[in-house]
Amino acid sequence: MPLIPALGSFAERVFASEVKDEGGRQEISPFDVDEICPISLHEMQAHMFQMEALSMSMGMRKKHFQGRKTVNLSIPRSETSPTKLAQLDEFISSSSSYENVPDFQRVQITGDYASGVTAEDFEIVCKGLYRALCIREKYMQKSFQRFPKTPSKYLRNIDGEAWVTNESFYPVFTPPPKKGEDPFRTDDLPANLGYHLQMKNGVVYIYPDEAAAGRDEPRPYPYPNLVEFLDDMNFLLALIAQGPVKTYTHRRLKFLSSKFQVHEMLNEMDELKELKNNPHRDFYNCRKVDTHIHAAACMNQKHLLRFIKKSYQIDSDRVVYSTKEKNMTLKEVFAKLNMHPYDLTVDSLDVHAGRQTFQRFDKFNDKYNPVGASELRDLYLKTDNYINGEYFATIIKEVGADLVEAKYQHAEPRLSIYGRSPDEWKKLSSWFVCNRVYCPNMTWMIQVPRIYDVFRSKNFLPHFGKMLENIFLPVFEATVNPQAHPELSVFLKHITGFDSVDDESKHSGHMFSSKSPKPEEWTTEKNPSYTYYAYYMFSNIMVLNSLRKERGMNTFLFRPHCGEAGALTHLMTAFMVADNISHGLNLKKSAVLQYLFFLAQIPIAMSPLSNNSLFLEYAKNPFLDFLQKGLMISLSTDDPMQFHFTKVYMWHLE
């Protein structure tokens, strides 16, 4: 259904406008838990009547809701497909479980309501939102990422089809090791498949053998379709710029926020009572998971300072650093820096981000250098150095021990793969296995910095395709033949996904289109756009997940940093291909995208303290607004070393 003629040219105008106006438990638990899957109005009423009859028969009360009122604002309703989709947000934003909280007061609004648009525009809006959700569902299923079952049920209902659970599309995660089992065991690795791998147009293709590669007959995995992707992207660009859609989504979001405020006004005391009556659960002993934290800054500044002093006391005469001229002991390293660890304080360590880093991502990156010395960063916060990352591994294991001691805290640190060399995966997995960096309260993410332009300017890479090859080909090889890559195969079991990171406020000025050079042809020093990076990362993850799922291995999610700054096209791309995102601040600039993120219940890990030091003041953060509207958000630390003072961080409440 063409929403607007000439989508391609219209999308280019939207993109140009964005550039101009840009400001500086289980695998799919978020969607499987019964409490988050709302029941229908009829089921709710039937339950209320059943409970009322039960209460009367037991002589408890004459009426189940005595002293309570339920306001029912009824509007005549026609069972049209647009109406069914329009009321999807009613069910998503409904109470978690009427069975658990039957005494809460409710305000029910039923019937058709077009939120200030004409009937004709209302139908166009709903058809546009329907297609947008279908686009996301398609890419999530192809890549074995998550799409919640509530919207899926409504999409099948609109299609006139019966919805059935299809677990073949679910992601696969590595189960925790059994008691006494070695998390680094290699005796159970699968055999070699003997497949031939070849990167073509930025995507790894899998062939049964070299002869099949010569005939260009790859195995039947879901390979990306660039024309289809660009068509979907242009449709979404047109949708988020269409007037009636913006009006409708803005009003629906206001309505969702108002519903929360009414619920809070009516039931605040009842919720507080429920909270107090919940045994053995409060803020300190409920489960907390930090889903956005970088390994190089996962410790607080006091922890890092204490470790530096401790290492100096023990290893001052140990050779720990190498330059072109000579190898240096730890004492010589500090002598070269004209300092002594005893004199260091948290303030002189200077790793904490403050107002001086606001809108200055370059200064923020410098905060990873203790006392401004890159030598100390290489020594204490890197996996590849003269001592094979021993100090960094020890710090992370100490952080892990703190999580285990706290019992209810979990984290998902990110380690970097840059794509500069094909040996990076081998070195990183060797560091992980040799130092036995395992914690039952941790899983791991791989972050890929978008710094191709830096590597190309120094002639480390001939083209962008080589960077993609260095990032993904080793993982494919370890999946095809795990026994030839035992350390990497073990490491991949503990990885849950890939992240794309860097300063989003830097704009390449390039719009991803059919005219864009293929990765092998991208030889300039100019950095590709955010969408270009995301598409090729997603495409390789999609093929990789198909291969790994076929082998019974864990799959990976695409979980990029997105919406912290930059153009709205970043968030639009993430809506299409990302399982979840980190930050998402710029959703407040687009009612359409914000409403789509709500309907699809896309998880967003938000970091208000991080944003306060980089892009957005704390008081202006949309975290609370997103919470009230029903978006699936969580709190995360991002970088405790830069943003936190104490050992107890602002954790994500699961």
LOTIVO-771696 format. One record per residue (C-alpha): x, y, z. Coordinates in steps of 0.2 Angstrom, whole numbers, padded with zeros to 4 digits, always signed. Layout:
BEGIN
XYZ;...
END
This chain:
BEGIN
+0000+0000+0000;+0009+0016-0006;+0007+0028+0008;+0014+0043-0001;+0019+0044-0019;+0038+0044-0023;+0043+0037-0006;+0062+0037-0011;+0062+0056-0015;+0051+0060-0001;+0062+0050+0011;+0077+0060+0005;+0069+0076+0009;+0064+0069+0026;+0083+0064+0029;+0089+0081+0024;+0077+0089+0036;+0083+0078+0050;+0101+0083+0046;+0096+0101+0046;+0086+0101+0062;+0097+0089+0071;+0102+0093+0089;+0119+0091+0095;+0070-0082+0170;+0070-0087+0152;+0074-0083+0134;+0059-0071+0130;+0054-0067+0148;+0049-0049+0144;+0035-0055+0134;+0031-0072+0141;+0026-0067+0159;+0008-0069+0161;+0007-0052+0171;+0012-0043+0155;+0000-0051+0143;-0017-0041+0147;-0033-0050+0146;-0048-0044+0136;-0062-0034+0143;-0074-0048+0143;-0062-0059+0152;-0060-0046+0165;-0078-0043+0167;-0081-0062+0169;-0068-0063+0182;-0075-0049+0192;-0092-0057+0192;-0085-0073+0197;-0075-0065+0211;-0091-0056+0216;-0101-0072+0217;-0088-0081+0227;-0086-0066+0239;-0105-0066+0242;-0106-0085+0244;-0092-0084+0257;-0101-0070+0266;-0086-0059+0265;-0094-0044+0257;-0111-0040+0250;-0103-0033+0235;-0085-0036+0228;-0082-0018+0224;-0091-0010+0239;-0086+0008+0240;-0077+0007+0223;-0082+0014+0207;-0078+0009+0189;-0082+0022+0176;-0087+0016+0159;-0087+0028+0145;-0095+0019+0131;-0094+0024+0113;-0103+0014+0099;-0090+0003+0091;-0088-0005+0074;-0077-0020+0072;-0065-0014+0059;-0047-0018+0057;-0041-0001+0060;-0051-0001+0076;-0043-0017+0082;-0026-0010+0080;-0030+0007+0087;-0036-0002+0103;-0019-0012+0105;-0012+0001+0116;-0027-0001+0128;-0022-0019+0131;-0003-0016+0132;-0006-0002+0145;-0019-0011+0155;-0015-0017+0172;-0003-0032+0174;-0015-0044+0181;-0033-0041+0187;-0032-0057+0197;-0019-0051+0208;-0026-0034+0211;-0045-0035+0210;-0048-0021+0222;-0039-0007+0211;-0051+0006+0204;-0052+0006+0185;-0057+0019+0172;-0063+0010+0156;-0065+0018+0140;-0072+0008+0125;-0077+0011+0107;-0069+0020+0092;-0059+0035+0095;-0049+0043+0081;-0040+0055+0093;-0043+0071+0083;-0041+0065+0065;-0055+0062+0052;-0062+0045+0048;-0052+0044+0032;-0036+0049+0040;-0039+0037+0055;-0040+0023+0042;-0023+0028+0034;-0015+0030+0051;-0020+0013+0057;-0015+0005+0040;+0002+0014+0041;+0005+0008+0059;+0000-0009+0055;+0012-0010+0041;+0026-0003+0052;+0023-0017+0065;+0023-0030+0051;+0040-0024+0045;+0047-0025+0063;+0040-0042+0065;+0047-0048+0049;+0065-0043+0053;+0064-0050+0071;+0058-0067+0065;+0071-0068+0051;+0085-0064+0064;+0078-0075+0078;+0075-0059+0089;+0060-0055+0100;+0043-0049+0095;+0030-0048+0109;+0015-0060+0107;+0002-0046+0111;+0005-0036+0095;+0008-0052+0086;-0009-0058+0091;-0017-0042+0085;-0008-0042+0068;-0014-0060+0065;-0032-0055+0070;-0031-0041+0057;-0025-0053+0044;-0040-0065+0049;-0028-0079+0054;-0027-0089+0070;-0012-0084+0081;-0001-0099+0087;+0015-0099+0097;+0030-0102+0085;+0045-0106+0096;+0056-0108+0081;+0058-0089+0080;+0063-0088+0098;+0082-0083+0102;+0092-0096+0110;+0103-0092+0126;+0116-0103+0134;+0109-0110+0150;+0119-0108+0166;+0132-0121+0170;+0126-0135+0181;+0133-0136+0198;+0151-0142+0197;+0151-0140+0178;+0166-0131+0171;+0160-0116+0161;+0176-0117+0150;+0174-0135+0145;+0179-0139+0127;+0175-0158+0127;+0157-0156+0121;+0161-0145+0105;+0152-0150+0089;+0161-0158+0074;+0166-0148+0059;+0153-0145+0046;+0166-0142+0032;+0156-0127+0025;+0165-0114+0014;+0163-0096+0020;+0164-0081+0008;+0160-0063+0011;+0150-0055-0003;+0143-0037-0003;+0147-0035+0015;+0138-0051+0021;+0145-0068+0024;+0138-0082+0013;+0138-0100+0018;+0142-0113+0004;+0142-0132+0006;+0159-0133-0002;+0171-0123-0013;+0163-0130-0029;+0146-0123-0023;+0154-0106-0020;+0161-0106-0038;+0143-0109-0044;+0136-0096-0032;+0124-0109-0024;+0124-0104-0005;+0115-0114+0008;+0096-0109+0010;+0098-0097+0024;+0089-0080+0025;+0101-0068+0017;+0097-0050+0016;+0087-0041+0003;+0094-0023+0001;+0080-0017-0011;+0067-0024+0001;+0075-0016+0016;+0077+0001+0008;+0058+0000+0003;+0053-0003+0021;+0065+0011+0027;+0058+0023+0015;+0040+0019+0020;+0044+0022+0038;+0053+0039+0034;+0037+0044+0025;+0026+0038+0039;+0035+0047+0053;+0033+0063+0043;+0015+0062+0039;+0004+0075+0048;-0012+0064+0053;+0000+0050+0060;+0009+0063+0070;-0007+0070+0077;-0015+0054+0081;+0001+0046+0089;+0004+0062+0099;-0014+0062+0106;-0013+0043+0110;+0003+0046+0120;-0005+0060+0130;-0019+0049+0133;-0008+0035+0139;+0001+0047+0151;-0016+0053+0158;-0021+0035+0161;-0006+0033+0172;-0009+0048+0182;-0027+0043+0185;-0022+0026+0190;-0009+0034+0202;-0022+0046+0209;-0035+0032+0212;-0023+0018+0218;-0008+0025+0225;-0012+0020+0243;-0017+0002+0238;-0001+0000+0228;+0009+0005+0243;-0001-0007+0254;+0002-0021+0242;+0021-0017+0242;+0022-0017+0261;+0013-0034+0261;+0025-0042+0250;+0037-0053+0261;+0056-0053+0259;+0056-0041+0244;+0061-0023+0244;+0072-0011+0234;+0088-0020+0240;+0083-0038+0238;+0073-0037+0222;+0082-0043+0206;+0092-0030+0197;+0100-0032+0180;+0112-0019+0172;+0109-0022+0154;+0120-0007+0148;+0137-0006+0156;+0154-0005+0148;+0168-0017+0154;+0181-0004+0154;+0171+0006+0166;+0162-0007+0176;+0171-0002+0192;+0169+0014+0202;+0183+0026+0203;+0187+0021+0221;+0188+0003+0216;+0200+0007+0202;+0211+0018+0213;+0212+0004+0227;+0217-0009+0214;+0231+0003+0207;+0238+0005+0224;+0237-0013+0228;+0245-0019+0212;+0260-0006+0215;+0262-0014+0233;+0263-0031+0226;+0271-0029+0208;+0281-0014+0208;+0296-0023+0202;+0287-0033+0189;+0289-0030+0171;+0272-0025+0165;+0274-0013+0151;+0283-0013+0134;+0288+0002+0123;+0299+0002+0107;+0314+0006+0117;+0313-0006+0132;+0302-0016+0144;+0297-0007+0160;+0292-0012+0178;+0277-0005+0186;+0288+0006+0196;+0297+0013+0181;+0280+0016+0173;+0274+0028+0187;+0292+0036+0187;+0290+0040+0169;+0273+0048+0173;+0281+0058+0188;+0269+0051+0201;+0268+0039+0215;+0252+0028+0218;+0252+0033+0236;+0249+0051+0232;+0234+0047+0220;+0216+0052+0225;+0200+0050+0217;+0201+0068+0212;+0218+0066+0204;+0213+0050+0196;+0202+0061+0185;+0191+0048+0178;+0174+0056+0183;+0164+0064+0170;+0157+0081+0174;+0150+0097+0166;+0166+0099+0156;+0161+0084+0146;+0144+0090+0141;+0142+0090+0122;+0160+0085+0121;+0162+0066+0117;+0180+0068+0114;+0183+0074+0132;+0172+0060+0138;+0183+0047+0130;+0198+0055+0138;+0191+0050+0155;+0195+0032+0151;+0214+0037+0154;+0217+0037+0173;+0227+0054+0177;+0226+0057+0158;+0239+0044+0155;+0236+0032+0141;+0249+0020+0148;+0238+0017+0163;+0223+0013+0152;+0233+0001+0142;+0239-0007+0158;+0224-0008+0169;+0209-0007+0157;+0214-0017+0141;+0213-0035+0137;+0228-0035+0125;+0244-0029+0133;+0261-0035+0139;+0253-0045+0154;+0239-0051+0143;+0226-0041+0152;+0229-0049+0169;+0225-0033+0179;+0209-0030+0169;+0203-0047+0171;+0206-0046+0190;+0196-0030+0192;+0182-0038+0182;+0182-0053+0193;+0182-0042+0209;+0167-0033+0202;+0159-0050+0198;+0162-0056+0216;+0153-0040+0222;+0138-0045+0212;+0138-0063+0219;+0140-0056+0236;+0125-0044+0233;+0115-0060+0227;+0102-0050+0218;+0113-0040+0206;+0118-0045+0188;+0127-0036+0174;+0130-0038+0156;+0147-0029+0152;+0152-0025+0135;+0169-0029+0127;+0176-0022+0111;+0179-0029+0094;+0186-0015+0082;+0187-0024+0066;+0205-0018+0063;+0212-0036+0063;+0205-0053+0061;+0216-0059+0076;+0205-0048+0088;+0193-0062+0092;+0207-0075+0095;+0216-0063+0107;+0200-0058+0116;+0193-0076+0118;+0211-0081+0124;+0210-0067+0137;+0193-0073+0143;+0197-0091+0144;+0215-0090+0151;+0210-0078+0165;+0194-0088+0168;+0184-0072+0168;+0168-0080+0173;+0154-0075+0185;+0137-0083+0187;+0130-0065+0189;+0137-0059+0172;+0134-0062+0154;+0143-0053+0140;+0140-0041+0125;+0152-0037+0110;+0152-0018+0106;+0158-0013+0089;+0164+0006+0088;+0160+0015+0072;+0177+0021+0069;+0181+0015+0052;+0186+0032+0046;+0200+0032+0060;+0207+0015+0053;+0205+0020+0035;+0214+0037+0038;+0229+0027+0045;+0228+0014+0031;+0224+0000+0043;+0210-0006+0032;+0208-0005+0013;+0189-0004+0013;+0174-0005+0024;+0171-0023+0019;+0187-0028+0027;+0181-0021+0043;+0165-0032+0042;+0175-0047+0038;+0187-0045+0053;+0171-0043+0064;+0161-0058+0058;+0171-0070+0048;+0180-0077+0064;+0163-0080+0072;+0156-0089+0057;+0172-0100+0056;+0171-0105+0075;+0153-0109+0072;+0156-0120+0057;+0171-0129+0065;+0171-0126+0084;+0185-0139+0088;+0197-0129+0077;+0193-0113+0088;+0190-0120+0105;+0193-0104+0115;+0182-0093+0104;+0169-0107+0104;+0168-0107+0123;+0168-0088+0123;+0154-0086+0111;+0143-0097+0123;+0144-0082+0135;+0140-0069+0123;+0122-0063+0121;+0123-0050+0108;+0131-0036+0098;+0131-0017+0101;+0136-0003+0089;+0144+0012+0099;+0151+0029+0096;+0146+0047+0096;+0129+0048+0087;+0130+0067+0086;+0144+0065+0073;+0135+0065+0056;+0142+0058+0040;+0130+0067+0029;+0127+0050+0019;+0110+0043+0017;+0109+0025+0015;+0101+0021-0002;+0103+0010-0017;+0116+0021-0024;+0127+0019-0009;+0144+0010-0012;+0145-0008-0007;+0156-0011+0008;+0170-0018-0004;+0169-0002-0014;+0168+0010+0002;+0187+0015+0001;+0186+0033+0006;+0191+0040+0023;+0173+0046+0026;+0163+0036+0039;+0147+0027+0033;+0131+0032+0041;+0123+0025+0056;+0110+0015+0046;+0124+0008+0034;+0133+0001+0049;+0117-0006+0057;+0111-0014+0041;+0127-0024+0038;+0129-0028+0056;+0111-0035+0057;+0113-0044+0040;+0128-0054+0046;+0119-0057+0063;+0104-0064+0054;+0114-0076+0044;+0125-0081+0059;+0109-0084+0070;+0102-0096+0057;+0118-0106+0056;+0120-0106+0075;+0102-0111+0078;+0103-0125+0066;+0118-0131+0076;+0109-0130+0093;+0120-0115+0098;+0116-0099+0106;+0110-0085+0095;+0114-0066+0096;+0104-0051+0098;+0107-0034+0090;+0106-0021+0104;+0114-0004+0098;+0117+0012+0106;+0103+0022+0098;+0094+0039+0100;+0106+0047+0112;+0109+0061+0099;+0109+0062+0081;+0095+0060+0068;+0079+0051+0070;+0084+0040+0056;+0094+0031+0070;+0079+0026+0080;+0069+0022+0064;+0083+0009+0059;+0083+0002+0076;+0064+0000+0076;+0067-0011+0060;+0082-0022+0065;+0087-0020+0084;+0080-0031+0097;+0082-0017+0110;+0092-0001+0112;+0102+0009+0124;+0097+0027+0128;+0083+0032+0116;+0082+0050+0122;+0077+0056+0104;+0061+0047+0105;+0054+0062+0113;+0056+0071+0097;+0045+0060+0087;+0028+0055+0093;+0026+0042+0079;+0042+0033+0083;+0038+0034+0102;+0021+0026+0099;+0028+0012+0088;+0041+0008+0101;+0027+0007+0114;+0016-0004+0103;+0031-0016+0099;+0036-0015+0117;+0055-0013+0112;+0066-0013+0128;+0076+0003+0131;+0090+0004+0143;+0091+0022+0149;+0105+0030+0158;+0100+0047+0165;+0116+0050+0175;+0126+0047+0159;+0115+0058+0148;+0117+0072+0161;+0136+0072+0158;+0135+0071+0139;+0119+0076+0130;+0104+0080+0141;+0102+0088+0158;+0095+0077+0172;+0079+0087+0174;+0075+0086+0156;+0077+0067+0154;+0062+0059+0147;+0064+0043+0158;+0049+0047+0169;+0038+0052+0154;+0042+0036+0145;+0038+0026+0161;+0021+0034+0163;+0016+0031+0144;+0020+0012+0146;+0036+0011+0136;+0047-0004+0141;+0061+0005+0149;+0075+0001+0162;+0088+0010+0172;+0106+0006+0168;+0123+0013+0173;+0132+0014+0157;+0149+0019+0165;+0150+0018+0184;+0168+0024+0184;+0163+0040+0175;+0146+0043+0183;+0145+0035+0200;+0153+0038+0217;+0147+0024+0227;+0147+0005+0226;+0128+0004+0225;+0124+0010+0207;+0108+0015+0199;+0103-0003+0193;+0090-0008+0181;+0075-0016+0191;+0070-0031+0182;
END
